[in-house]
């Protein structure tokens, strides 16, 4: 039988914040994937952007979320077919589509957020609420310090 210490990563590795952050990100992705299909994660991101920023061109959605415009087109098409968004030609530039969240899209976003919050609770199980707030604040500070490339 293997010694338990043989299964643990070395201290030098565990002491690196980037290693820890990577492990937490991997765990978070696994937990999320188990509860929300890949398309649902993209739906959540697009719907959240539309709810917060209002109607956007598909290109602007892609820029805000760091998504390829072809991927945004596929997500917007799926959301449009489901009645979660309206896509219409931009009156100022008929080559562009403007995407707007619908009432059904807001309900879908609320459902996805409820699942995502459940995943977050599972991920952060060992932390008290004050520690969770501090963690979010510190992570936001790190990301803000690195500017748009961190988005």
N, CA, C and O atoms as a GROMACS GRO file, in nm:
protein
  604
    1UNK      N    1   0.085  -0.119   0.000
    1UNK     CA    2   0.000   0.000   0.000
    1UNK      C    3   0.089   0.124   0.000
    1UNK      O    4   0.190   0.129   0.070
    2UNK      N    5   0.050   0.224  -0.078
    2UNK     CA    6   0.131   0.346  -0.095
    2UNK      C    7   0.122   0.434   0.030
    2UNK      O    8   0.016   0.445   0.093
    3UNK      N    9   0.233   0.493   0.063
    3UNK     CA   10   0.239   0.590   0.171
    3UNK      C   11   0.162   0.715   0.128
    3UNK      O   12   0.181   0.763   0.016
    4UNK      N   13   0.076   0.769   0.214
    4UNK     CA   14  -0.006   0.885   0.180
    4UNK      C   15   0.079   1.005   0.140
    4UNK      O   16   0.038   1.084   0.054
    5UNK      N   17   0.198   1.022   0.199
    5UNK     CA   18   0.285   1.134   0.162
    5UNK      C   19   0.332   1.123   0.017
    5UNK      O   20   0.362   1.225  -0.045
    6UNK      N   21   0.336   1.002  -0.035
    6UNK     CA   22   0.378   0.985  -0.174
    6UNK      C   23   0.273   1.038  -0.270
    6UNK      O   24   0.303   1.061  -0.387
    7UNK      N   25   0.149   1.057  -0.222
    7UNK     CA   26   0.040   1.106  -0.308
    7UNK      C   27   0.023   1.257  -0.302
    7UNK      O   28  -0.050   1.314  -0.382
    8UNK      N   29   0.088   1.322  -0.208
    8UNK     CA   30   0.074   1.466  -0.192
    8UNK      C   31   0.176   1.539  -0.277
    8UNK      O   32   0.290   1.493  -0.293
    9UNK      N   33   0.136   1.655  -0.334
    9UNK     CA   34   0.234   1.733  -0.410
    9UNK      C   35   0.340   1.790  -0.315
    9UNK      O   36   0.314   1.808  -0.196
   10UNK      N   37   0.458   1.819  -0.369
   10UNK     CA   38   0.564   1.872  -0.284
   10UNK      C   39   0.530   2.012  -0.231
   10UNK      O   40   0.456   2.087  -0.295
   11UNK      N   41   0.584   2.043  -0.115
   11UNK     CA   42   0.558   2.171  -0.049
   11UNK      C   43   0.593   2.290  -0.137
   11UNK      O   44   0.520   2.388  -0.141
   12UNK      N   45   0.705   2.281  -0.209
   12UNK     CA   46   0.744   2.393  -0.297
   12UNK      C   47   0.636   2.422  -0.400
   12UNK      O   48   0.610   2.538  -0.433
   13UNK      N   49   0.573   2.320  -0.448
   13UNK     CA   50   0.466   2.337  -0.546
   13UNK      C   51   0.341   2.393  -0.480
   13UNK      O   52   0.280   2.488  -0.530
   14UNK      N   53   0.301   2.334  -0.367
   14UNK     CA   54   0.182   2.378  -0.294
   14UNK      C   55   0.193   2.522  -0.246
   14UNK      O   56   0.092   2.589  -0.224
   15UNK      N   57   0.317   2.571  -0.230
   15UNK     CA   58   0.334   2.708  -0.180
   15UNK      C   59   0.318   2.813  -0.290
   15UNK      O   60   0.319   2.932  -0.260
   16UNK      N   61   0.304   2.771  -0.414
   16UNK     CA   62   0.287   2.866  -0.525
   16UNK      C   63   0.140   2.900  -0.544
   16UNK      O   64   0.057   2.811  -0.568
   17UNK      N   65   0.108   3.027  -0.534
   17UNK     CA   66  -0.030   3.071  -0.549
   17UNK      C   67  -0.086   3.030  -0.686
   17UNK      O   68  -0.201   2.989  -0.695
   18UNK      N   69  -0.005   3.042  -0.791
   18UNK     CA   70  -0.055   3.007  -0.923
   18UNK      C   71  -0.088   2.858  -0.932
   18UNK      O   72  -0.181   2.821  -1.004
   19UNK      N   73  -0.016   2.774  -0.862
   19UNK     CA   74  -0.047   2.631  -0.860
   19UNK      C   75  -0.180   2.609  -0.788
   19UNK      O   76  -0.267   2.537  -0.836
   20UNK      N   77  -0.194   2.673  -0.672
   20UNK     CA   78  -0.318   2.660  -0.596
   20UNK      C   79  -0.437   2.712  -0.676
   20UNK      O   80  -0.542   2.647  -0.681
   21UNK      N   81  -0.421   2.830  -0.738
   21UNK     CA   82  -0.530   2.888  -0.817
   21UNK      C   83  -0.567   2.796  -0.933
   21UNK      O   84  -0.685   2.779  -0.965
   22UNK      N   85  -0.468   2.738  -0.996
   22UNK     CA   86  -0.494   2.644  -1.105
   22UNK      C   87  -0.572   2.522  -1.059
   22UNK      O   88  -0.664   2.478  -1.127
   23UNK      N   89  -0.534   2.468  -0.945
   23UNK     CA   90  -0.605   2.351  -0.890
   23UNK      C   91  -0.750   2.387  -0.855
   23UNK      O   92  -0.841   2.309  -0.882
   24UNK      N   93  -0.769   2.504  -0.795
   24UNK     CA   94  -0.905   2.548  -0.760
   24UNK      C   95  -0.986   2.570  -0.888
   24UNK      O   96  -1.104   2.532  -0.894
   25UNK      N   97  -0.925   2.629  -0.991
   25UNK     CA   98  -0.995   2.650  -1.118
   25UNK      C   99  -1.034   2.517  -1.181
   25UNK      O  100  -1.145   2.502  -1.232
   26UNK      N  101  -0.945   2.420  -1.178
   26UNK     CA  102  -0.975   2.288  -1.232
   26UNK      C  103  -1.089   2.222  -1.156
   26UNK      O  104  -1.180   2.165  -1.216
   27UNK      N  105  -1.084   2.229  -1.024
   27UNK     CA  106  -1.192   2.173  -0.942
   27UNK      C  107  -1.324   2.244  -0.972
   27UNK      O  108  -1.427   2.179  -0.988
   28UNK      N  109  -1.320   2.376  -0.979
   28UNK     CA  110  -1.442   2.453  -1.010
   28UNK      C  111  -1.498   2.416  -1.146
   28UNK      O  112  -1.620   2.404  -1.161
   29UNK      N  113  -1.411   2.399  -1.244
   29UNK     CA  114  -1.456   2.360  -1.378
   29UNK      C  115  -1.520   2.222  -1.378
   29UNK      O  116  -1.622   2.200  -1.444
   30UNK      N  117  -1.461   2.129  -1.303
   30UNK     CA  118  -1.518   1.993  -1.295
   30UNK      C  119  -1.655   1.995  -1.228
   30UNK      O  120  -1.749   1.932  -1.275
   31UNK      N  121  -1.666   2.067  -1.118
   31UNK     CA  122  -1.794   2.076  -1.048
   31UNK      C  123  -1.899   2.143  -1.135
   31UNK      O  124  -2.015   2.100  -1.138
   32UNK      N  125  -1.860   2.247  -1.206
   32UNK     CA  126  -1.952   2.318  -1.295
   32UNK      C  127  -1.996   2.227  -1.409
   32UNK      O  128  -2.115   2.220  -1.440
   33UNK      N  129  -1.901   2.158  -1.471
   33UNK     CA  130  -1.933   2.070  -1.584
   33UNK      C  131  -2.030   1.959  -1.544
   33UNK      O  132  -2.110   1.913  -1.625
   34UNK      N  133  -2.023   1.917  -1.419
   34UNK     CA  134  -2.113   1.811  -1.372
   34UNK      C  135  -2.256   1.860  -1.358
   34UNK      O  136  -2.350   1.780  -1.360
   35UNK      N  137  -2.275   1.992  -1.343
   35UNK     CA  138  -2.409   2.046  -1.318
   35UNK      C  139  -2.464   2.131  -1.432
   35UNK      O  140  -2.585   2.143  -1.450
   36UNK      N  141  -2.373   2.190  -1.511
   36UNK     CA  142  -2.416   2.278  -1.621
   36UNK      C  143  -2.344   2.233  -1.747
   36UNK      O  144  -2.221   2.232  -1.751
   37UNK      N  145  -2.420   2.196  -1.851
   37UNK     CA  146  -2.352   2.157  -1.975
   37UNK      C  147  -2.276   2.276  -2.035
   37UNK      O  148  -2.305   2.391  -2.003
   38UNK      N  149  -2.181   2.246  -2.122
   38UNK     CA  150  -2.096   2.349  -2.181
   38UNK      C  151  -2.178   2.461  -2.243
   38UNK      O  152  -2.147   2.579  -2.223
   39UNK      N  153  -2.282   2.427  -2.316
   39UNK     CA  154  -2.366   2.530  -2.377
   39UNK      C  155  -2.432   2.619  -2.272
   39UNK      O  156  -2.450   2.738  -2.296
   40UNK      N  157  -2.468   2.562  -2.159
   40UNK     CA  158  -2.529   2.641  -2.051
   40UNK      C  159  -2.434   2.742  -1.992
   40UNK      O  160  -2.475   2.850  -1.950
   41UNK      N  161  -2.305   2.707  -1.988
   41UNK     CA  162  -2.205   2.801  -1.936
   41UNK      C  163  -2.190   2.920  -2.030
   41UNK      O  164  -2.177   3.034  -1.985
   42UNK      N  165  -2.192   2.894  -2.160
   42UNK     CA  166  -2.185   3.003  -2.256
   42UNK      C  167  -2.313   3.086  -2.252
   42UNK      O  168  -2.308   3.208  -2.262
   43UNK      N  169  -2.427   3.019  -2.239
   43UNK     CA  170  -2.555   3.091  -2.226
   43UNK      C  171  -2.550   3.186  -2.107
   43UNK      O  172  -2.590   3.302  -2.118
   44UNK      N  173  -2.502   3.136  -1.994
   44UNK     CA  174  -2.494   3.218  -1.873
   44UNK      C  175  -2.411   3.343  -1.898
   44UNK      O  176  -2.453   3.453  -1.862
   45UNK      N  177  -2.295   3.327  -1.959
   45UNK     CA  178  -2.206   3.441  -1.983
   45UNK      C  179  -2.272   3.543  -2.076
   45UNK      O  180  -2.270   3.663  -2.047
   46UNK      N  181  -2.329   3.497  -2.186
   46UNK     CA  182  -2.391   3.589  -2.282
   46UNK      C  183  -2.512   3.659  -2.221
   46UNK      O  184  -2.527   3.780  -2.234
   47UNK      N  185  -2.597   3.582  -2.155
   47UNK     CA  186  -2.716   3.642  -2.094
   47UNK      C  187  -2.679   3.741  -1.984
   47UNK      O  188  -2.742   3.846  -1.971
   48UNK      N  189  -2.578   3.709  -1.905
   48UNK     CA  190  -2.534   3.801  -1.799
   48UNK      C  191  -2.483   3.932  -1.859
   48UNK      O  192  -2.511   4.040  -1.807
   49UNK      N  193  -2.408   3.923  -1.969
   49UNK     CA  194  -2.358   4.044  -2.035
   49UNK      C  195  -2.474   4.128  -2.088
   49UNK      O  196  -2.474   4.251  -2.072
   50UNK      N  197  -2.571   4.064  -2.150
   50UNK     CA  198  -2.685   4.138  -2.204
   50UNK      C  199  -2.770   4.200  -2.094
   50UNK      O  200  -2.821   4.311  -2.109
   51UNK      N  201  -2.785   4.129  -1.984
   51UNK     CA  202  -2.863   4.184  -1.872
   51UNK      C  203  -2.792   4.306  -1.815
   51UNK      O  204  -2.857   4.407  -1.785
   52UNK      N  205  -2.662   4.298  -1.798
   52UNK     CA  206  -2.589   4.407  -1.735
   52UNK      C  207  -2.567   4.527  -1.826
   52UNK      O  208  -2.579   4.641  -1.783
   53UNK      N  209  -2.535   4.501  -1.954
   53UNK     CA  210  -2.496   4.610  -2.044
   53UNK      C  211  -2.604   4.650  -2.143
   53UNK      O  212  -2.587   4.747  -2.216
   54UNK      N  213  -2.715   4.576  -2.146
   54UNK     CA  214  -2.821   4.607  -2.241
   54UNK      C  215  -2.790   4.548  -2.378
   54UNK      O  216  -2.697   4.469  -2.392
   55UNK      N  217  -2.869   4.586  -2.478
   55UNK     CA  218  -2.848   4.532  -2.612
   55UNK      C  219  -2.706   4.557  -2.662
   55UNK      O  220  -2.652   4.667  -2.648
   56UNK      N  221  -2.647   4.452  -2.719
   56UNK     CA  222  -2.511   4.460  -2.771
   56UNK      C  223  -2.505   4.393  -2.908
   56UNK      O  224  -2.583   4.302  -2.938
   57UNK      N  225  -2.411   4.439  -2.990
   57UNK     CA  226  -2.385   4.366  -3.113
   57UNK      C  227  -2.319   4.234  -3.074
   57UNK      O  228  -2.260   4.222  -2.967
   58UNK      N  229  -2.328   4.136  -3.162
   58UNK     CA  230  -2.262   4.008  -3.134
   58UNK      C  231  -2.112   4.028  -3.118
   58UNK      O  232  -2.048   3.962  -3.037
   59UNK      N  233  -2.056   4.120  -3.197
   59UNK     CA  234  -1.912   4.147  -3.187
   59UNK      C  235  -1.878   4.204  -3.050
   59UNK      O  236  -1.776   4.168  -2.992
   60UNK      N  237  -1.963   4.294  -2.998
   60UNK     CA  238  -1.938   4.351  -2.865
   60UNK      C  239  -1.952   4.247  -2.755
   60UNK      O  240  -1.878   4.249  -2.657
   61UNK      N  241  -2.047   4.155  -2.771
   61UNK     CA  242  -2.060   4.045  -2.674
   61UNK      C  243  -1.929   3.967  -2.672
   61UNK      O  244  -1.875   3.936  -2.566
   62UNK      N  245  -1.879   3.934  -2.790
   62UNK     CA  246  -1.754   3.859  -2.800
   62UNK      C  247  -1.638   3.932  -2.736
   62UNK      O  248  -1.557   3.872  -2.665
   63UNK      N  249  -1.628   4.063  -2.761
   63UNK     CA  250  -1.518   4.141  -2.702
   63UNK      C  251  -1.529   4.147  -2.550
   63UNK      O  252  -1.428   4.134  -2.480
   64UNK      N  253  -1.648   4.166  -2.498
   64UNK     CA  254  -1.666   4.174  -2.352
   64UNK      C  255  -1.634   4.043  -2.283
   64UNK      O  256  -1.584   4.042  -2.170
   65UNK      N  257  -1.664   3.932  -2.350
   65UNK     CA  258  -1.648   3.800  -2.288
   65UNK      C  259  -1.521   3.727  -2.332
   65UNK      O  260  -1.490   3.619  -2.281
   66UNK      N  261  -1.449   3.785  -2.427
   66UNK     CA  262  -1.330   3.718  -2.478
   66UNK      C  263  -1.364   3.594  -2.560
   66UNK      O  264  -1.291   3.495  -2.557
   67UNK      N  265  -1.476   3.600  -2.632
   67UNK     CA  266  -1.520   3.488  -2.714
   67UNK      C  267  -1.504   3.520  -2.862
   67UNK      O  268  -1.518   3.635  -2.903
   68UNK      N  269  -1.476   3.419  -2.940
   68UNK     CA  270  -1.469   3.432  -3.085
   68UNK      C  271  -1.608   3.466  -3.139
   68UNK      O  272  -1.708   3.416  -3.088
   69UNK      N  273  -1.614   3.550  -3.241
   69UNK     CA  274  -1.745   3.592  -3.292
   69UNK      C  275  -1.826   3.476  -3.349
   69UNK      O  276  -1.949   3.478  -3.346
   70UNK      N  277  -1.758   3.374  -3.402
   70UNK     CA  278  -1.830   3.257  -3.452
   70UNK      C  279  -1.896   3.181  -3.336
   70UNK      O  280  -2.006   3.128  -3.350
   71UNK      N  281  -1.827   3.175  -3.224
   71UNK     CA  282  -1.885   3.111  -3.105
   71UNK      C  283  -2.005   3.192  -3.055
   71UNK      O  284  -2.107   3.135  -3.018
   72UNK      N  285  -1.991   3.325  -3.054
   72UNK     CA  286  -2.102   3.410  -3.011
   72UNK      C  287  -2.221   3.391  -3.103
   72UNK      O  288  -2.335   3.384  -3.057
   73UNK      N  289  -2.196   3.381  -3.233
   73UNK     CA  290  -2.304   3.360  -3.328
   73UNK      C  291  -2.378   3.231  -3.298
   73UNK      O  292  -2.502   3.228  -3.300
   74UNK      N  293  -2.305   3.124  -3.270
   74UNK     CA  294  -2.368   2.996  -3.238
   74UNK      C  295  -2.451   3.004  -3.110
   74UNK      O  296  -2.563   2.953  -3.104
   75UNK      N  297  -2.396   3.069  -3.007
   75UNK     CA  298  -2.468   3.084  -2.880
   75UNK      C  299  -2.592   3.171  -2.901
   75UNK      O  300  -2.701   3.136  -2.856
   76UNK      N  301  -2.575   3.283  -2.970
   76UNK     CA  302  -2.688   3.375  -2.995
   76UNK      C  303  -2.797   3.305  -3.076
   76UNK      O  304  -2.916   3.326  -3.051
   77UNK      N  305  -2.758   3.224  -3.173
   77UNK     CA  306  -2.857   3.149  -3.252
   77UNK      C  307  -2.936   3.053  -3.164
   77UNK      O  308  -3.059   3.045  -3.173
   78UNK      N  309  -2.865   2.980  -3.079
   78UNK     CA  310  -2.931   2.885  -2.989
   78UNK      C  311  -3.025   2.958  -2.892
   78UNK      O  312  -3.138   2.915  -2.869
   79UNK      N  313  -2.977   3.070  -2.836
   79UNK     CA  314  -3.059   3.146  -2.742
   79UNK      C  315  -3.179   3.208  -2.811
   79UNK      O  316  -3.287   3.217  -2.753
   80UNK      N  317  -3.162   3.252  -2.936
   80UNK     CA  318  -3.271   3.310  -3.014
   80UNK      C  319  -3.377   3.204  -3.041
   80UNK      O  320  -3.496   3.230  -3.025
   81UNK      N  321  -3.335   3.085  -3.082
   81UNK     CA  322  -3.430   2.976  -3.109
   81UNK      C  323  -3.508   2.937  -2.984
   81UNK      O  324  -3.624   2.897  -2.993
   82UNK      N  325  -3.443   2.948  -2.867
   82UNK     CA  326  -3.510   2.914  -2.740
   82UNK      C  327  -3.595   3.028  -2.686
   82UNK      O  328  -3.665   3.011  -2.586
   83UNK      N  329  -3.591   3.144  -2.751
   83UNK     CA  330  -3.668   3.259  -2.705
   83UNK      C  331  -3.603   3.336  -2.591
   83UNK      O  332  -3.669   3.414  -2.523
   84UNK      N  333  -3.474   3.314  -2.569
   84UNK     CA  334  -3.404   3.381  -2.460
   84UNK      C  335  -3.344   3.516  -2.501
   84UNK      O  336  -3.314   3.599  -2.416
   85UNK      N  337  -3.327   3.536  -2.631
   85UNK     CA  338  -3.279   3.665  -2.683
   85UNK      C  339  -3.354   3.697  -2.811
   85UNK      O  340  -3.410   3.610  -2.877
   86UNK      N  341  -3.352   3.824  -2.845
   86UNK     CA  342  -3.397   3.871  -2.977
   86UNK      C  343  -3.273   3.916  -3.052
   86UNK      O  344  -3.190   3.989  -2.997
   87UNK      N  345  -3.261   3.873  -3.177
   87UNK     CA  346  -3.150   3.918  -3.262
   87UNK      C  347  -3.210   3.992  -3.380
   87UNK      O  348  -3.296   3.941  -3.451
   88UNK      N  349  -3.163   4.114  -3.398
   88UNK     CA  350  -3.214   4.196  -3.508
   88UNK      C  351  -3.099   4.270  -3.572
   88UNK      O  352  -2.998   4.299  -3.507
   89UNK      N  353  -3.113   4.301  -3.699
   89UNK     CA  354  -3.008   4.381  -3.764
   89UNK      C  355  -2.995   4.517  -3.695
   89UNK      O  356  -3.095   4.578  -3.656
   90UNK      N  357  -2.873   4.563  -3.682
   90UNK     CA  358  -2.844   4.695  -3.624
   90UNK      C  359  -2.895   4.801  -3.722
   90UNK      O  360  -2.855   4.801  -3.838
   91UNK      N  361  -2.982   4.891  -3.676
   91UNK     CA  362  -3.034   4.994  -3.767
   91UNK      C  363  -2.924   5.086  -3.824
   91UNK      O  364  -2.941   5.143  -3.931
   92UNK      N  365  -2.813   5.099  -3.751
   92UNK     CA  366  -2.703   5.184  -3.798
   92UNK      C  367  -2.607   5.110  -3.891
   92UNK      O  368  -2.534   5.174  -3.968
   93UNK      N  369  -2.606   4.978  -3.884
   93UNK     CA  370  -2.517   4.898  -3.967
   93UNK      C  371  -2.582   4.762  -3.988
   93UNK      O  372  -2.568   4.672  -3.905
   94UNK      N  373  -2.652   4.746  -4.099
   94UNK     CA  374  -2.733   4.627  -4.124
   94UNK      C  375  -2.649   4.499  -4.134
   94UNK      O  376  -2.705   4.390  -4.138
   95UNK      N  377  -2.516   4.511  -4.140
   95UNK     CA  378  -2.431   4.392  -4.144
   95UNK      C  379  -2.416   4.330  -4.006
   95UNK      O  380  -2.375   4.215  -3.993
   96UNK      N  381  -2.449   4.408  -3.901
   96UNK     CA  382  -2.433   4.360  -3.762
   96UNK      C  383  -2.568   4.322  -3.705
   96UNK      O  384  -2.671   4.378  -3.742
   97UNK      N  385  -2.566   4.227  -3.613
   97UNK     CA  386  -2.686   4.192  -3.537
   97UNK      C  387  -2.673   4.250  -3.397
   97UNK      O  388  -2.566   4.246  -3.336
   98UNK      N  389  -2.783   4.302  -3.347
   98UNK     CA  390  -2.791   4.347  -3.208
   98UNK      C  391  -2.872   4.243  -3.133
   98UNK      O  392  -2.979   4.201  -3.177
   99UNK      N  393  -2.820   4.203  -3.018
   99UNK     CA  394  -2.882   4.097  -2.938
   99UNK      C  395  -2.936   4.160  -2.810
   99UNK      O  396  -2.867   4.238  -2.744
  100UNK      N  397  -3.059   4.125  -2.776
  100UNK     CA  398  -3.127   4.177  -2.657
  100UNK      C  399  -3.183   4.060  -2.577
  100UNK      O  400  -3.241   3.968  -2.634
  101UNK      N  401  -3.166   4.064  -2.447
  101UNK     CA  402  -3.222   3.959  -2.361
  101UNK      C  403  -3.373   3.975  -2.353
  101UNK      O  404  -3.424   4.087  -2.349
  102UNK      N  405  -3.446   3.863  -2.349
  102UNK     CA  406  -3.591   3.865  -2.335
  102UNK      C  407  -3.628   3.829  -2.190
  102UNK      O  408  -3.542   3.796  -2.109
  103UNK      N  409  -3.757   3.838  -2.161
  103UNK     CA  410  -3.805   3.797  -2.028
  103UNK      C  411  -3.773   3.650  -2.004
  103UNK      O  412  -3.734   3.612  -1.894
  104UNK      N  413  -3.790   3.567  -2.106
  104UNK     CA  414  -3.754   3.426  -2.094
  104UNK      C  415  -3.606   3.407  -2.071
  104UNK      O  416  -3.564   3.316  -1.999
  105UNK      N  417  -3.525   3.492  -2.132
  105UNK     CA  418  -3.380   3.488  -2.112
  105UNK      C  419  -3.343   3.524  -1.970
  105UNK      O  420  -3.250   3.466  -1.913
  106UNK      N  421  -3.415   3.619  -1.912
  106UNK     CA  422  -3.387   3.657  -1.772
  106UNK      C  423  -3.421   3.541  -1.678
  106UNK      O  424  -3.348   3.514  -1.582
  107UNK      N  425  -3.531   3.473  -1.706
  107UNK     CA  426  -3.567   3.356  -1.624
  107UNK      C  427  -3.462   3.246  -1.638
  107UNK      O  428  -3.422   3.184  -1.540
  108UNK      N  429  -3.417   3.222  -1.761
  108UNK     CA  430  -3.314   3.121  -1.786
  108UNK      C  431  -3.184   3.159  -1.716
  108UNK      O  432  -3.117   3.073  -1.658
  109UNK      N  433  -3.148   3.286  -1.721
  109UNK     CA  434  -3.029   3.335  -1.652
  109UNK      C  435  -3.041   3.312  -1.501
  109UNK      O  436  -2.945   3.268  -1.438
  110UNK      N  437  -3.158   3.341  -1.445
  110UNK     CA  438  -3.179   3.318  -1.301
  110UNK      C  439  -3.162   3.170  -1.266
  110UNK      O  440  -3.104   3.136  -1.163
  111UNK      N  441  -3.214   3.082  -1.352
  111UNK     CA  442  -3.202   2.937  -1.328
  111UNK      C  443  -3.055   2.894  -1.333
  111UNK      O  444  -3.008   2.819  -1.248
  112UNK      N  445  -2.983   2.942  -1.434
  112UNK     CA  446  -2.841   2.908  -1.447
  112UNK      C  447  -2.760   2.962  -1.330
  112UNK      O  448  -2.670   2.896  -1.280
  113UNK      N  449  -2.794   3.084  -1.287
  113UNK     CA  450  -2.721   3.143  -1.174
  113UNK      C  451  -2.745   3.063  -1.047
  113UNK      O  452  -2.653   3.046  -0.966
  114UNK      N  453  -2.866   3.016  -1.027
  114UNK     CA  454  -2.896   2.935  -0.909
  114UNK      C  455  -2.809   2.809  -0.906
  114UNK      O  456  -2.756   2.771  -0.802
  115UNK      N  457  -2.795   2.746  -1.021
  115UNK     CA  458  -2.709   2.627  -1.030
  115UNK      C  459  -2.563   2.666  -1.004
  115UNK      O  460  -2.493   2.599  -0.929
  116UNK      N  461  -2.518   2.776  -1.068
  116UNK     CA  462  -2.379   2.821  -1.052
  116UNK      C  463  -2.349   2.856  -0.906
  116UNK      O  464  -2.240   2.827  -0.857
  117UNK      N  465  -2.444   2.917  -0.837
  117UNK     CA  466  -2.424   2.949  -0.696
  117UNK      C  467  -2.415   2.822  -0.611
  117UNK      O  468  -2.340   2.817  -0.513
  118UNK      N  469  -2.493   2.720  -0.649
  118UNK     CA  470  -2.482   2.592  -0.579
  118UNK      C  471  -2.345   2.529  -0.598
  118UNK      O  472  -2.288   2.472  -0.505
  119UNK      N  473  -2.292   2.538  -0.720
  119UNK     CA  474  -2.157   2.488  -0.748
  119UNK      C  475  -2.056   2.566  -0.665
  119UNK      O  476  -1.964   2.509  -0.607
  120UNK      N  477  -2.073   2.698  -0.661
  120UNK     CA  478  -1.981   2.781  -0.583
  120UNK      C  479  -1.985   2.743  -0.435
  120UNK      O  480  -1.881   2.736  -0.370
  121UNK      N  481  -2.104   2.718  -0.384
  121UNK     CA  482  -2.115   2.674  -0.244
  121UNK      C  483  -2.040   2.543  -0.221
  121UNK      O  484  -1.973   2.525  -0.119
  122UNK      N  485  -2.051   2.452  -0.317
  122UNK     CA  486  -1.981   2.324  -0.306
  122UNK      C  487  -1.829   2.345  -0.312
  122UNK      O  488  -1.754   2.284  -0.236
  123UNK      N  489  -1.786   2.431  -0.403
  123UNK     CA  490  -1.643   2.458  -0.418
  123UNK      C  491  -1.584   2.521  -0.292
  123UNK      O  492  -1.474   2.487  -0.251
  124UNK      N  493  -1.658   2.614  -0.233
  124UNK     CA  494  -1.607   2.691  -0.119
  124UNK      C  495  -1.660   2.639   0.015
  124UNK      O  496  -1.668   2.713   0.112
  125UNK      N  497  -1.694   2.513   0.018
  125UNK     CA  498  -1.756   2.449   0.134
  125UNK      C  499  -1.685   2.479   0.266
  125UNK      O  500  -1.752   2.501   0.367
  126UNK      N  501  -1.554   2.480   0.267
  126UNK     CA  502  -1.480   2.498   0.392
  126UNK      C  503  -1.463   2.642   0.436
  126UNK      O  504  -1.400   2.668   0.539
  127UNK      N  505  -1.518   2.738   0.360
  127UNK     CA  506  -1.499   2.878   0.393
  127UNK      C  507  -1.625   2.940   0.452
  127UNK      O  508  -1.736   2.911   0.409
  128UNK      N  509  -1.606   3.025   0.553
  128UNK     CA  510  -1.717   3.103   0.607
  128UNK      C  511  -1.750   3.215   0.508
  128UNK      O  512  -1.670   3.246   0.420
  129UNK      N  513  -1.868   3.275   0.523
  129UNK     CA  514  -1.911   3.380   0.430
  129UNK      C  515  -1.812   3.497   0.426
  129UNK      O  516  -1.784   3.550   0.319
  130UNK      N  517  -1.760   3.536   0.540
  130UNK     CA  518  -1.662   3.646   0.542
  130UNK      C  519  -1.535   3.609   0.466
  130UNK      O  520  -1.475   3.694   0.401
  131UNK      N  521  -1.495   3.482   0.474
  131UNK     CA  522  -1.377   3.435   0.400
  131UNK      C  523  -1.405   3.431   0.250
  131UNK      O  524  -1.317   3.459   0.169
  132UNK      N  525  -1.528   3.395   0.214
  132UNK     CA  526  -1.566   3.394   0.073
  132UNK      C  527  -1.561   3.535   0.015
  132UNK      O  528  -1.510   3.556  -0.095
  133UNK      N  529  -1.613   3.631   0.089
  133UNK     CA  530  -1.609   3.771   0.043
  133UNK      C  531  -1.466   3.818   0.027
  133UNK      O  532  -1.432   3.884  -0.071
  134UNK      N  533  -1.381   3.783   0.125
  134UNK     CA  534  -1.241   3.821   0.118
  134UNK      C  535  -1.172   3.756  -0.002
  134UNK      O  536  -1.096   3.822  -0.072
  135UNK      N  537  -1.198   3.629  -0.026
  135UNK     CA  538  -1.140   3.560  -0.140
  135UNK      C  539  -1.181   3.628  -0.271
  135UNK      O  540  -1.097   3.653  -0.357
  136UNK      N  541  -1.311   3.657  -0.287
  136UNK     CA  542  -1.358   3.724  -0.409
  136UNK      C  543  -1.292   3.860  -0.425
  136UNK      O  544  -1.252   3.898  -0.535
  137UNK      N  545  -1.280   3.932  -0.315
  137UNK     CA  546  -1.217   4.064  -0.318
  137UNK      C  547  -1.070   4.055  -0.360
  137UNK      O  548  -1.024   4.133  -0.444
  138UNK      N  549  -0.998   3.961  -0.303
  138UNK     CA  550  -0.856   3.945  -0.336
  138UNK      C  551  -0.838   3.899  -0.481
  138UNK      O  552  -0.750   3.948  -0.551
  139UNK      N  553  -0.920   3.805  -0.526
  139UNK     CA  554  -0.910   3.760  -0.665
  139UNK      C  555  -0.943   3.874  -0.761
  139UNK      O  556  -0.878   3.890  -0.863
  140UNK      N  557  -1.044   3.953  -0.727
  140UNK     CA  558  -1.079   4.068  -0.810
  140UNK      C  559  -0.962   4.167  -0.816
  140UNK      O  560  -0.933   4.224  -0.922
  141UNK      N  561  -0.897   4.188  -0.704
  141UNK     CA  562  -0.782   4.279  -0.699
  141UNK      C  563  -0.669   4.230  -0.789
  141UNK      O  564  -0.608   4.308  -0.862
  142UNK      N  565  -0.640   4.100  -0.784
  142UNK     CA  566  -0.536   4.042  -0.869
  142UNK      C  567  -0.574   4.061  -1.016
  142UNK      O  568  -0.491   4.106  -1.096
  143UNK      N  569  -0.698   4.028  -1.052
  143UNK     CA  570  -0.741   4.039  -1.191
  143UNK      C  571  -0.743   4.184  -1.239
  143UNK      O  572  -0.703   4.213  -1.352
  144UNK      N  573  -0.790   4.275  -1.155
  144UNK     CA  574  -0.795   4.417  -1.192
  144UNK      C  575  -0.655   4.472  -1.215
  144UNK      O  576  -0.635   4.554  -1.305
  145UNK      N  577  -0.558   4.428  -1.137
  145UNK     CA  578  -0.421   4.474  -1.150
  145UNK      C  579  -0.361   4.434  -1.284
  145UNK      O  580  -0.267   4.499  -1.332
  146UNK      N  581  -0.412   4.329  -1.346
  146UNK     CA  582  -0.359   4.282  -1.472
  146UNK      C  583  -0.436   4.334  -1.593
  146UNK      O  584  -0.404   4.300  -1.707
  147UNK      N  585  -0.538   4.414  -1.569
  147UNK     CA  586  -0.610   4.480  -1.677
  147UNK      C  587  -0.689   4.385  -1.766
  147UNK      O  588  -0.723   4.273  -1.727
  148UNK      N  589  -0.718   4.432  -1.888
  148UNK     CA  590  -0.806   4.358  -1.978
  148UNK      C  591  -0.758   4.218  -2.015
  148UNK      O  592  -0.840   4.130  -2.042
  149UNK      N  593  -0.627   4.195  -2.015
  149UNK     CA  594  -0.577   4.061  -2.051
  149UNK      C  595  -0.623   3.956  -1.952
  149UNK      O  596  -0.625   3.838  -1.986
  150UNK      N  597  -0.661   3.995  -1.830
  150UNK     CA  598  -0.703   3.898  -1.729
  150UNK      C  599  -0.849   3.859  -1.747
  150UNK      O  600  -0.895   3.761  -1.687
  151UNK      N  601  -0.921   3.931  -1.828
  151UNK     CA  602  -1.063   3.902  -1.846
  151UNK      C  603  -1.086   3.782  -1.934
  151UNK      O  604  -1.201   3.745  -1.958
   0.00000   0.00000   0.00000
